[in-house]
Amino acid sequence: MTTGDPKQIVHAADHPPFLWWRGEVIPWDSATVHLTMVGWSAISAVFEGIRAYWNPDDEELYVFRLEDHLKRFAQSQRFMRMKQTYSQPQLAEAITGLFRANGHRTDAYCQPLAYMARTVPGYLAAEGVPSEVFITNRSAPSNLGSGKASRCCVSSWTRISDNSLPPRAKAITNYQNSRYVSTEAQLNGFDSGIILNDQGKVAEGAYACIFIMRDGVASTPTRTTGILESITRECLIELLGDMGIRVQERDVDRTELYVADEAFLCGTLIELEAIASVDHFTLGDGGPGPVTKALQARFEQVVRGRDPKRTHWLTPVHAKAGAPA
Ligand SMILES: Cc1ncc(COP(=O)(O)O)c(C=O)c1O
């Protein structure tokens, strides 16, 4: 709970004081549902993961690509045939308002989640049920520039596909696939796994998209390879272009991972993380390669509002929500 100046708000160890539910900012502990909602209720839930970056010079928290995340959120609800209860501008206002209510003045992460509002389980074939939405946020320090590099393996699991569980929808159920991949990777002593699609081509990481560098050219699997249509991936394609690096969106073979000069994973939560090795084949010197490092630095400039060309990707939290920086 909180009193007084938001700057003085002390966050509880594991959650901030407020979340947003059914159109209101409410105390975290008062957001409860009946036990019978647990279980099947998640089968049709969809969500977004959105980052916000603090800029101490501007005294501003910038939400990164908010409109694009809300567009994908709406698309995911559409796949579920949910009736959308809130418009994208309403959700944008809710997200910036919640950051303000929680007094966030550090890098942060936000998750809106939509589920079927009907409270009785058993809506496996429901259509046109209104969505209910709750939004949480939390501090999430950026790892850009940490120098971290992940030891990856190629997973024995196959990526979900468009005719089974469409990867284009950010549905909670899809993450069982990611969970199998990550758990297997970690049990086998790796940091994370890379998944091949049903054609045997590289799809993505467990929770992130992937780029490889070979002979000065960046390659990343196409949007129809079974990836989540990643917003970070789109940004990096543009930023690599700015750096004069050619980008190919194409099929990537498993063995290309073994001979890449460098490679990295990208996604909202993970940001841009170097791959140290794949199946024990070390890439470069095992640390972030030169392109990965340069791209991380450029990305950090952008997300913190220090690239005047890209301020349209940012929504300031403390200025009027929705206004360009
Ligand atoms: C399965 C999966 N693929 C890719 C991504 C990267 O997507 P984005 O860059 O939009 O966060 C994520 C992260 O959200 C993910 O969960």
The ligand as an SDF file (V2000), in Angstrom:
LIG
                    3D

 16 16  0  0  0  0  0  0  0  0999 V2000
    7.8650  -17.0800  -27.8010 C   0  0  0  0  0  0  0  0  0  0  0  0
    8.4160  -15.7100  -27.9880 C   0  0  0  0  0  0  0  0  0  0  0  0
    9.0250  -15.3900  -29.1430 N   0  0  0  0  0  0  0  0  0  0  0  0
    9.5190  -14.1620  -29.3640 C   0  0  0  0  0  0  0  0  0  0  0  0
    9.4500  -13.1800  -28.4080 C   0  0  0  0  0  0  0  0  0  0  0  0
    9.9530  -11.8060  -28.6960 C   0  0  0  0  0  0  0  0  0  0  0  0
    8.8660  -10.9440  -28.9400 O   0  0  0  0  0  0  0  0  0  0  0  0
    8.9150   -9.4010  -28.5880 P   0  0  0  0  0  0  0  0  0  0  0  0
   10.1570   -8.8660  -29.1870 O   0  0  0  0  0  0  0  0  0  0  0  0
    7.7110   -8.8020  -29.2220 O   0  0  0  0  0  0  0  0  0  0  0  0
    8.9070   -9.3060  -27.1090 O   0  0  0  0  0  0  0  0  0  0  0  0
    8.8620  -13.4700  -27.1790 C   0  0  0  0  0  0  0  0  0  0  0  0
    8.7960  -12.4600  -26.1330 C   0  0  0  0  0  0  0  0  0  0  0  0
    7.8290  -11.8490  -25.8780 O   0  0  0  0  0  0  0  0  0  0  0  0
    8.3110  -14.7480  -26.9740 C   0  0  0  0  0  0  0  0  0  0  0  0
    7.7100  -15.0600  -25.8180 O   0  0  0  0  0  0  0  0  0  0  0  0
  1  2  1  0
  2  3  1  0
  2 15  2  0
  3  4  2  0
  4  5  1  0
  5  6  1  0
  5 12  2  0
  6  7  1  0
  7  8  1  0
  8  9  2  0
  8 10  1  0
  8 11  1  0
 12 13  1  0
 12 15  1  0
 13 14  2  0
 15 16  1  0
M  END
$$$$
